[in-house]
């Protein structure tokens, strides 16, 4: 059961001039029967009051708080409405059927306004933009009290008739700057304040077509500075410390600092405001969205500066046109924006704000019981069902694809013997002479350097037996000082059987037999004893090491010459020349990992250095003059701070175009800065636009040679 007490007094003269005849000031007190109540909060109902009644029944609401566009429009509103606002209503009004909406919006823009209005009114027997006329006639009624502000798309003439008392609808209460409503519910006294219209700084001192403090025109309504001042005056005159104050605003408080300042001036405990067509409700206090109190204070300072900047521009004209009462209200508004909270002010943690989504998207219910206000939110949310069709099919549903052999070479350590394949080169002409294919030799047997370990034989083809992995290349043993010992030389020469191991573990040594006797025992078994014991042995090993190094260098040089000749015949440029070991197999001695053996297209590009920064693509092309049209890509290079580097690349479709451009323009001038042009030399296996490799502390680690010294990495 709901009861309401009203006290009606003759209105004082308007603070903005003469008030319309019959103006009334209403102070209402509403009592919601029962020990608990459910207050439904919605936004932007847009004249669909049948939908509002449905939401009341769905949520079993005891009262309604509405903010945003309510639908204060009637049949005469179309004549006062601008074309832009009319088309906005045609696009978003929930009362226009989709087929009619599509037909009206399909009309060309130059369509005369009378023809558009005629088609709109002919589309329905009732007023098509709002059900407000049915509220006036009683055809639609509200079963519970509805408290609302006006929104952005409203008719100021219709709202003014409620202020003058010409319009009166049962259970409909308009919250504005001149009146507030107190609700007794659930052991609480809830005081409601409201402020309607949009917040536009350039219209704060413009009343438009409105009378009194209400401002609007051409189908829109906005807030003025005088409204802010009068609302503060109303709050001060009705202040009761035993009440809970709830501020209702049409514009979102979360985005406007001036409304946050106004909520402080009203001493609001709770606020409810409309959003910008949000899909979900927002619930927060200022402490939750600001890192510290200074950030919160900065938000209010910016709002103050924006307000005062506008006021300083129109101050002389505004002050000269206002009376004494209006000056008093304007001063209250100025005090609102100039007063900043102090650090001890608890409002930035105690005041709680809700920003609502549209009524079509969801609603908020404030449940009041035993002096406690709890919140229940409901939202239709966002739809993600369209992503289901974009999901990747399961592995079982993927089409069968041919198996692609992995051609990436494993990491190569220094002194490792590898048979990694060289990256494929481009196809050569048919009449070109190709180098003979290298003959792959089987890997020699591994020479153990530690205790002998007997391998476990695997039976080929046995059930459950994993496939036999290929033999891994072994590191060639080195003697003291980094030279190749006897065993290493045998390993490198290939085809020579490894000598028998003569090292004997202490646990395996026989009593009475010295370790030196190992050579004699090996000789009695028919094996060749290992040389290199004593001074003569060390000299022999040193001589063999020197001969081996000379042989390796000579073979590497011959291999490099053959490779360069073959590359020259094929029309390609060799990016790396691998060294070879004693078996003629490739060996990486660079100290770095081998690049992936993947095919890469050849790019014909010129390296341009000495550029002034910044330099544009057009300026670089202008250097090549008649050859600029042959450039297919200009690559400008930037660092991690997005700062342009003083070099660039110009890419051509073929070598002939590149050489012609280089011959004609090997240098140039950009912005009075000389530049030089040369053929780009990209790194091995990389992109033509990659810069030179970094050196210094970010280079690769040098290999560690046995014997305690750090070897110097050889360059290709």
Secondary structure, 3 states (H helix, E strand, C coil): CEEEEEEEEECCCCCCCCCCCCCEEEEEEEEECCCEEEEEEEECCCCCHHHHHHHHHHHCCCEEEEECCCCCCCCCHHHHCCHHHHHHHHHHCCCCCHHHHHHHHCCCCCCCHHHHHHHHHHCCCCCCCCCHHHHHHCCCCCCCEEEECCCCCCCHHHHHHHHHCCCCCCCEEECECCECEEEEECCEEEEEEEECCECCHHHCCCCECCCCCCEEECCEEECCHHHHHHHHHHHHHCCCCCCEEEEEECCCCCCCHHHHHHHHHCCCCEEEEECCCCCCCEEECHHHHCCCHHHHHHHHHHHHHHHHHHHHHHHHHHHHHCCHHHHHHHHHHHHHHHCCCCCCCCHHHHCEEEEECCCCCEEEEEEEECCEEEEEEEECCCCCHHHCCCCCCCHHHCCCCCCCCCCCCCCCCCCECCCCCCCCCCCCCCCCCCCCCCCCCCCCCCCCCCCCCCCCCCCCCCCCCCCCCCCCCCECCCCHHHCCCHHHHHHHHCCCCCCCCCCCCHHHCCCCCCHHHHHHHHHHCCCCCCCCCHHHHHHHHHHHHHHHHHHHHHHHHHHHHHHHHHHHHHCCCCCCCCEECCCCCEECCCCCCCCCCCCCCCCEEEEEECCCCCCCHHHHHHHCHHHHHHEEEEEEEECCCCCEEEEEEEEECCHHHHHHHHHHCCEEEECCEEEEEEECCCCCCCCCCCCCCCCHHHCCCCCECCCCCECCCCCC
